[in-house]
Amino acid sequence: TYSWLPDQQTAVIEMSEASGLWRLQPSEREPLHATTFGTGELVAHAMGRGAKKILVALGGSATNDGGVGMAKALGWKFLDATKNEIDPRAGNLSMIQHLHSPLPTRSCEIIALCDVTNPLLGPSGASRIFGPQKGATPAMIETLEMGLEHLANICQSQLESDYRNIPGAGAAGGMGFGLLTFCGASLEPGFQAVADLL
């Protein structure tokens, strides 16, 4: 579910509603396989009902996919070296060689609400800081880090955008990066944005 403010035609989406760690038992945590696709379905639904603004609250996610699952739900395709479509999830990020953007649709403002300043990569990045709470072993953390770095490099070369070092890009397993890259979103402190909305 998500909240709909009809007078402002604004959707307020809590990403953990669809992609949240709270939905899994500790034994079910699989950061290489968990995906933000469900959050993307919520964003797509809000767009379809004519939202002028969509607020996406980041945090509490079970995912570390850099937002590619969300992007798939919005029509992006991720292809391997032979131009075959791959399932976009954290464990497959290193296979991505080509990005195929969806046809332009009705645009709306998307704001990612984020109260952390972690970049995508590095010692304070998504995988190393938040990976362990999602069930990532040390070996998995290295795989996740390499996958996100590869994704950032592909986006830089093919989309001419590089948000890896933006504060908050590493929020929610790189969902901040994904919203910036695939949705043209902005990142704002969550408390201030909610206060302004109220």
C-alpha positions as CSV (number, residue, x, y, z in Angstrom):
1,T,0.0,0.0,0.0
2,Y,0.9,3.7,-0.2
3,S,-0.7,6.9,0.7
4,W,-2.5,9.1,-1.8
5,L,-3.1,12.8,-1.1
6,P,-5.8,13.7,-3.7
7,D,-5.8,17.4,-3.2
8,Q,-2.1,17.5,-4.1
9,Q,-2.2,14.5,-6.5
10,T,0.8,13.2,-4.5
11,A,1.7,9.7,-3.6
12,V,3.8,8.8,-0.5
13,I,5.5,5.5,-0.9
14,E,7.4,3.7,1.9
15,M,9.8,1.4,0.0
16,S,10.0,-1.0,2.9
17,E,6.3,-1.7,2.4
18,A,7.2,-3.7,-0.7
19,S,10.9,-4.3,-0.3
20,G,11.4,-4.3,3.4
21,L,13.6,-6.3,5.7
22,W,10.7,-6.5,8.2
23,R,8.9,-8.8,5.7
24,L,11.5,-11.5,6.0
25,Q,12.6,-13.9,8.7
26,P,16.4,-13.9,9.3
27,S,16.7,-17.2,7.5
28,E,15.0,-15.7,4.4
29,R,17.4,-12.8,3.9
30,E,19.1,-13.1,0.5
31,P,20.7,-9.8,-0.5
32,L,22.0,-11.3,-3.8
33,H,18.4,-12.1,-4.8
34,A,16.1,-9.6,-3.1
35,T,14.8,-7.0,-5.5
36,T,13.2,-3.5,-5.5
37,F,10.7,-4.6,-8.2
38,G,7.8,-4.4,-5.9
39,T,8.6,-0.8,-5.0
40,G,8.8,0.0,-8.7
41,E,5.3,-1.5,-9.1
42,L,4.0,1.0,-6.5
43,V,5.7,3.9,-8.3
44,A,4.3,2.7,-11.6
45,H,0.8,2.5,-10.1
46,A,1.1,6.0,-8.7
47,M,2.2,7.3,-12.1
48,G,-0.7,5.5,-13.7
49,R,-3.3,7.3,-11.5
50,G,-1.9,10.7,-12.5
51,A,0.4,11.6,-9.7
52,K,2.1,14.9,-10.1
53,K,4.5,14.2,-7.3
54,I,5.8,10.9,-5.8
55,L,7.7,10.8,-2.5
56,V,9.6,7.6,-1.9
57,A,10.8,7.1,1.6
58,L,14.1,5.1,1.7
59,G,15.2,2.8,4.4
60,G,14.6,-0.6,6.0
61,S,15.1,-2.4,2.8
62,A,16.1,-6.1,2.3
63,T,17.6,-5.1,-1.1
64,N,21.0,-4.2,-2.4
65,D,20.3,-4.0,-6.2
66,G,21.0,-0.3,-6.9
67,G,17.3,0.2,-7.8
68,V,17.5,-1.9,-11.0
69,G,14.4,-4.0,-9.9
70,M,12.5,-0.8,-9.5
71,A,13.7,0.4,-12.9
72,K,12.5,-2.9,-14.5
73,A,9.0,-2.3,-13.2
74,L,9.1,1.1,-14.9
75,G,10.1,-0.3,-18.2
76,W,13.9,-0.3,-18.2
77,K,15.6,-3.4,-19.7
78,F,19.0,-4.7,-18.7
79,L,20.9,-6.7,-21.3
80,D,24.0,-8.9,-21.2
81,A,26.8,-8.9,-23.7
82,T,24.7,-10.8,-26.3
83,K,21.8,-8.4,-25.9
84,N,19.7,-11.0,-24.0
85,E,17.6,-9.5,-21.2
86,I,18.7,-10.5,-17.7
87,D,16.8,-10.5,-14.4
88,P,18.0,-7.4,-12.7
89,R,18.9,-8.2,-9.1
90,A,22.0,-7.7,-7.1
91,G,23.7,-11.0,-7.9
92,N,23.3,-10.2,-11.7
93,L,24.6,-6.6,-11.7
94,S,28.0,-7.6,-13.1
95,M,26.3,-9.2,-16.1
96,I,24.8,-6.0,-17.3
97,Q,26.4,-4.6,-20.5
98,H,23.6,-2.6,-22.1
99,L,20.8,-0.4,-20.8
100,H,17.5,0.1,-22.7
101,S,15.4,2.9,-21.4
102,P,11.6,2.9,-21.7
103,L,9.6,5.1,-24.1
104,P,9.0,8.5,-22.5
105,T,5.9,8.6,-20.4
106,R,4.0,11.3,-18.6
107,S,6.5,12.8,-16.3
108,C,6.0,13.6,-12.6
109,E,8.3,14.9,-9.9
110,I,9.9,12.1,-7.8
111,I,11.6,12.9,-4.5
112,A,13.6,10.3,-2.6
113,L,13.3,10.9,1.1
114,C,16.6,10.0,2.7
115,D,18.1,10.6,6.2
116,V,21.5,9.0,5.6
117,T,24.4,10.5,3.6
118,N,26.2,7.3,2.5
119,P,27.5,7.2,-1.0
120,L,27.0,4.2,-3.2
121,L,30.4,2.6,-2.9
122,G,33.4,2.3,-0.6
123,P,33.9,1.8,3.2
124,S,30.7,3.8,4.0
125,G,28.7,2.7,1.0
126,A,25.6,0.6,0.6
127,S,27.1,-2.9,0.7
128,R,29.7,-2.5,3.4
129,I,27.6,-0.5,5.9
130,F,24.1,-2.0,5.3
131,G,24.9,-5.4,3.7
132,P,25.4,-7.3,7.0
133,Q,22.0,-6.4,8.4
134,K,20.5,-7.8,5.2
135,G,22.2,-11.2,5.6
136,A,25.3,-10.6,3.5
137,T,28.4,-12.6,4.4
138,P,31.9,-11.0,3.9
139,A,32.1,-12.8,0.5
140,M,28.6,-11.6,-0.5
141,I,29.6,-8.0,0.5
142,E,32.5,-8.1,-2.0
143,T,30.1,-9.4,-4.8
144,L,27.6,-6.8,-4.0
145,E,30.2,-4.0,-4.0
146,M,31.6,-5.1,-7.3
147,G,28.1,-5.4,-8.8
148,L,27.2,-1.8,-7.8
149,E,30.5,-0.5,-9.0
150,H,29.9,-2.2,-12.4
151,L,26.4,-0.8,-12.5
152,A,27.7,2.7,-11.8
153,N,30.3,2.4,-14.5
154,I,27.7,1.2,-17.1
155,C,25.4,4.1,-16.2
156,Q,28.2,6.5,-16.5
157,S,29.3,5.3,-19.9
158,Q,25.8,4.8,-21.4
159,L,23.6,7.4,-19.7
160,E,26.4,9.9,-19.1
161,S,25.3,10.2,-15.5
162,D,27.3,9.4,-12.4
163,Y,25.6,9.7,-9.0
164,R,27.7,7.2,-7.1
165,N,29.3,9.9,-4.8
166,I,26.1,11.8,-4.1
167,P,25.3,11.7,-0.4
168,G,22.4,9.3,0.0
169,A,23.1,7.4,-3.2
170,G,23.9,4.4,-1.0
171,A,20.6,4.6,1.0
172,A,18.5,1.4,1.0
173,G,21.0,-0.7,-0.9
174,G,21.6,1.9,-3.6
175,M,18.0,2.8,-4.1
176,G,19.0,6.4,-3.8
177,F,21.3,5.9,-6.8
178,G,18.6,4.1,-8.7
179,L,16.0,6.8,-8.3
180,L,18.5,9.5,-9.3
181,T,19.7,7.5,-12.3
182,F,16.6,5.9,-13.7
183,C,13.9,8.3,-12.6
184,G,15.6,11.7,-12.6
185,A,14.6,12.0,-8.9
186,S,16.0,14.4,-6.3
187,L,17.2,13.4,-2.8
188,E,15.9,15.4,0.1
189,P,16.1,14.9,3.9
190,G,13.0,13.0,4.9
191,F,12.1,15.0,8.0
192,Q,12.2,18.3,6.3
193,A,10.2,17.1,3.3
194,V,7.5,15.6,5.5
195,A,7.3,18.7,7.6
196,D,6.9,20.8,4.5
197,L,4.2,18.5,3.1
198,L,2.2,18.7,6.3
